[in-house]
């Protein structure tokens, strides 16, 4: 652990995770970004995806909803080969546990297709049911802010992440030097420990979803730099644990667990407890989310 980093070791971590509905991880192939990620990636498909999502979902956007907080996060995972143009990008979506090799960046439908970024937002990112605070809105407005699951069929190449755990480490040095310093060595340590447990971590260009594979990447700002290192572990719905000589569903299957104040010396224990056995390490727990969007606290 580098010396001299101003890490807050006093505040209780439980409850420091801000509530959110879903987190979309934009695949950039980079390991650091500008402080405001919407100002990065000029001319790149992933840059257009970030800007488009923030324009549609952010304050004043067409689908802005204060009760549907979507975290738009850059990740170091490379875009899929089919997302090579400036009009297409790739992304993960949690806790939906999905991977999208190609998402249109444009926000107006072209003559060749009836799919655009708004289609993606309506299919996957809007709430299935609006908060009661929206009850005074006209029915047409409420319908426009509610998910249209039938549109999911327009993204047939979406991949369900059923078996591979995903480990995300904040390494956003362009935003804060604490995460920028500790993020890369934490990523390397997670890769080392998971390899020793039999997990591969191949790149997204050859994405797999198997019980012996883990997705490990650096991500941009998620809040709480003073608690670095910040780590999110998404345990897929099909994850199993060994229970008395037989396999059983992981107690954390379908959940996302947020940890703070993680140092390289903690990684082996976190992998053993959380990934292998499905148990929360309470000393590092910031919060969590269930597959249905329920926020988890201790």
URDA-V42572 format. One record per residue. N is the residue number from 1. RES is the residue in three letters. OMEGA is omega in radians with two decimals (none if undefined). Layout:
# URDA-V42572
n | res | omega
N | RES | OMEGA
N | RES | OMEGA
This chain:
# URDA-V42572
n | res | omega
1 | UNK | 3.10
2 | UNK | -3.13
3 | UNK | 3.00
4 | UNK | 3.12
5 | UNK | -3.11
6 | UNK | -3.13
7 | UNK | 3.10
8 | UNK | 3.12
9 | UNK | -3.06
10 | UNK | -3.05
11 | UNK | 3.04
12 | UNK | -3.08
13 | UNK | -3.08
14 | UNK | 3.13
15 | UNK | -3.13
16 | UNK | 3.04
17 | UNK | 3.09
18 | UNK | 3.14
19 | UNK | 3.10
20 | UNK | -3.14
21 | UNK | 3.12
22 | UNK | 3.07
23 | UNK | 3.07
24 | UNK | -3.11
25 | UNK | -3.13
26 | UNK | -3.10
27 | UNK | -3.07
28 | UNK | -3.04
29 | UNK | 3.11
30 | UNK | -3.13
31 | UNK | 3.03
32 | UNK | -3.01
33 | UNK | 3.04
34 | UNK | -3.07
35 | UNK | 3.06
36 | UNK | -2.97
37 | UNK | 3.11
38 | UNK | 3.10
39 | UNK | -3.08
40 | UNK | 3.02
41 | UNK | 3.13
42 | UNK | 3.14
43 | UNK | 3.12
44 | UNK | 3.13
45 | UNK | -3.10
46 | UNK | 3.08
47 | UNK | 3.09
48 | UNK | 3.12
49 | UNK | 3.12
50 | UNK | -3.11
51 | UNK | -3.14
52 | UNK | 3.13
53 | UNK | -3.14
54 | UNK | 3.11
55 | UNK | -3.10
56 | UNK | -3.02
57 | UNK | -3.09
58 | UNK | -3.10
59 | UNK | -3.13
60 | UNK | -3.14
61 | UNK | -3.09
62 | UNK | -3.08
63 | UNK | 3.13
64 | UNK | -3.13
65 | UNK | -3.09
66 | UNK | 3.14
67 | UNK | 3.10
68 | UNK | -3.07
69 | UNK | 3.10
70 | UNK | 3.09
71 | UNK | 3.05
72 | UNK | -2.97
73 | UNK | 3.00
74 | UNK | 3.10
75 | UNK | 3.14
76 | UNK | 3.09
77 | UNK | -3.12
78 | UNK | 3.05
79 | UNK | 3.07
80 | UNK | -3.12
81 | UNK | -3.11
82 | UNK | 3.12
83 | UNK | -3.02
84 | UNK | -3.11
85 | UNK | 3.13
86 | UNK | -3.11
87 | UNK | -3.09
88 | UNK | 3.05
89 | UNK | -3.14
90 | UNK | -3.12
91 | UNK | 2.92
92 | UNK | 3.06
93 | UNK | 3.14
94 | UNK | 0.10
95 | UNK | 3.01
96 | UNK | 3.13
97 | UNK | 3.11
98 | UNK | 3.04
99 | UNK | -3.13
100 | UNK | 3.13
101 | UNK | -3.10
102 | UNK | 3.08
103 | UNK | 3.12
104 | UNK | -3.12
105 | UNK | -3.07
106 | UNK | -3.13
107 | UNK | 3.01
108 | UNK | -3.06
109 | UNK | 3.12
110 | UNK | 3.13
111 | UNK | -3.06
112 | UNK | -3.04
113 | UNK | 3.08
114 | UNK | -3.11
115 | UNK | 3.03
116 | UNK | -3.09
117 | UNK | 3.08
118 | UNK | 3.09
119 | UNK | 3.12
120 | UNK | 3.14
121 | UNK | -3.13
122 | UNK | -3.10
123 | UNK | -2.95
124 | UNK | -2.95
125 | UNK | 3.11
126 | UNK | -3.13
127 | UNK | 3.08
128 | UNK | 3.11
129 | UNK | -3.11
130 | UNK | 3.03
131 | UNK | -3.12
132 | UNK | 3.13
133 | UNK | 3.12
134 | UNK | -3.02
135 | UNK | -3.12
136 | UNK | -3.14
137 | UNK | 3.03
138 | UNK | -3.08
139 | UNK | 3.14
140 | UNK | 3.11
141 | UNK | 3.11
142 | UNK | 3.13
143 | UNK | -3.13
144 | UNK | 3.13
145 | UNK | -3.09
146 | UNK | -3.10
147 | UNK | 3.05
148 | UNK | -3.03
149 | UNK | 3.12
150 | UNK | 3.14
151 | UNK | 3.13
152 | UNK | -3.13
153 | UNK | 3.11
154 | UNK | 3.10
155 | UNK | -3.03
156 | UNK | -3.12
157 | UNK | 3.09
158 | UNK | -3.10
159 | UNK | 3.05
160 | UNK | 3.08
161 | UNK | -3.03
162 | UNK | -2.96
163 | UNK | -3.02
164 | UNK | 3.04
165 | UNK | 3.12
166 | UNK | -3.12
167 | UNK | -3.09
168 | UNK | -3.12
169 | UNK | 3.09
170 | UNK | 3.10
171 | UNK | -2.99
172 | UNK | -3.14
173 | UNK | 3.10
174 | UNK | 3.13
175 | UNK | -3.11
176 | UNK | -3.04
177 | UNK | -3.12
178 | UNK | 3.11
179 | UNK | 3.11
180 | UNK | 3.14
181 | UNK | -3.01
182 | UNK | -3.08
183 | UNK | -3.10
184 | UNK | 3.10
185 | UNK | 3.07
186 | UNK | 3.10
187 | UNK | 3.14
188 | UNK | -3.13
189 | UNK | 3.08
190 | UNK | 3.11
191 | UNK | -3.13
192 | UNK | -3.08
193 | UNK | -3.13
194 | UNK | 3.04
195 | UNK | 3.13
196 | UNK | 3.09
197 | UNK | 3.07
198 | UNK | 3.13
199 | UNK | 2.96
200 | UNK | 3.09
201 | UNK | -3.12
202 | UNK | -3.12
203 | UNK | -3.08
204 | UNK | 3.10
205 | UNK | 3.06
206 | UNK | -3.01
207 | UNK | 3.09
208 | UNK | 3.05
209 | UNK | -3.08
210 | UNK | 3.10
211 | UNK | -3.12
212 | UNK | -3.14
213 | UNK | 3.07
214 | UNK | 3.03
215 | UNK | -3.07
216 | UNK | -3.10
217 | UNK | 3.01
218 | UNK | -3.14
219 | UNK | 3.12
220 | UNK | -3.00
221 | UNK | 3.06
222 | UNK | -3.12
223 | UNK | 3.09
224 | UNK | 3.12
225 | UNK | -3.11
226 | UNK | 3.09
227 | UNK | -3.12
228 | UNK | -0.06
229 | UNK | 3.12
230 | UNK | -3.04
231 | UNK | 3.01
232 | UNK | 3.10
233 | UNK | 3.06
234 | UNK | -3.14
235 | UNK | -3.01
236 | UNK | -3.07
237 | UNK | -3.10
238 | UNK | -3.11
239 | UNK | 3.13
240 | UNK | 3.06
241 | UNK | 3.08
242 | UNK | -3.11
243 | UNK | 3.10
244 | UNK | 3.10
245 | UNK | 3.09
246 | UNK | -3.13
247 | UNK | 3.11
248 | UNK | 3.10
249 | UNK | 3.09
250 | UNK | 3.06
251 | UNK | -3.14
252 | UNK | -3.12
253 | UNK | 3.13
254 | UNK | -3.09
255 | UNK | 3.00
256 | UNK | -3.08
257 | UNK | 3.13
258 | UNK | 3.10
259 | UNK | 3.05
260 | UNK | -3.11
261 | UNK | 3.12
262 | UNK | 3.06
263 | UNK | 3.13
264 | UNK | -3.14
265 | UNK | -3.14
266 | UNK | -2.95
267 | UNK | -3.11
268 | UNK | 3.13
269 | UNK | 3.12
270 | UNK | 3.09
271 | UNK | -3.10
272 | UNK | -3.05
273 | UNK | -2.98
274 | UNK | -3.09
275 | UNK | -3.04
276 | UNK | -3.02
277 | UNK | 3.08
278 | UNK | -3.14
279 | UNK | 3.13
280 | UNK | 3.04
281 | UNK | -2.94
282 | UNK | -3.11
283 | UNK | -3.08
284 | UNK | -2.96
285 | UNK | 3.07
286 | UNK | -3.10
287 | UNK | -3.14
288 | UNK | -3.14
289 | UNK | 3.10
290 | UNK | -3.08
291 | UNK | 3.12
292 | UNK | 3.11
293 | UNK | 3.10
294 | UNK | 3.12
295 | UNK | -3.07
296 | UNK | 3.04
297 | UNK | 3.05
298 | UNK | none
